[in-house]
């Protein structure tokens, strides 16, 4: 691991994701969580203050990067519900089938190397009546913006910890066997290449054989 990826990049990600522009989306998404929760991409623990403690019985905080977790220790110590760190990638989640009530994902699908495998795993561990709640950035419907997203993604991935600018959260979730209701979309701000948001809630499609 390079000095940049071990020391500089985690701090930049932590500072960027603390932006006030993201707080409303973060709060709205995290407060939907209930029961046994699996958070994909726990990062530096910025979601922890927004969980409704009376609704949470257990939080599994999945994060493969120990450099990000070092920022989370104080927040975890203040949590009023059990938090267990799963220091592993989302492609192989070390939890039993149908053991989770909520899978929560905030600005994480963009960075997972094998996102299809990760979503298949999320569906596997989610109970049939469970929910997948998410807010993500990704591909814009504007062809001009999308063209720039496709052009920039190879370089951006190398600078930003594998982040893709051109993934479509709704398309990926449907392909993984989730049944989407409404998904709120729109630009958070500028630059448009980085700020097209997808926010919503989905459940396993029990008629699907995707996984």
Number of C-alpha atoms within 10 A of each C-alpha: 6 8 8 11 16 14 13 12 18 23 17 11 15 16 11 12 17 13 9 10 12 15 15 9 18 21 14 17 22 22 16 18 25 23 16 20 25 29 29 27 26 26 26 26 21 17 21 20 15 16 21 15 18 10 15 18 15 18 24 19 24 22 22 18 18 14 18 21 20 13 17 16 11 10 14 20 11 10 14 14 17 14 17 13 15 20 17 16 18 25 17 12 19 14 16 10 14 15 16 26 23 26 27 26 21 24 19 20 27 21 17 20 15 12 19 17 16 20 24 20 20 29 27 19 21 25 18 16 13 22 23 27 22 28 25 22 28 26 25 26 12 11 10 10 18 18 14 16 22 15 13 15 19 14 12 15 15 12 13 16 15 16 23 27 26 23 21 19 22 22 11 15 21 17 17 24 20 25 19 17 11 11 15 11 17 14 15 15 12 9 10 19 24 19 18 23 23 22 21 19 20 20 22 23 17 12 9 13 9 13 14
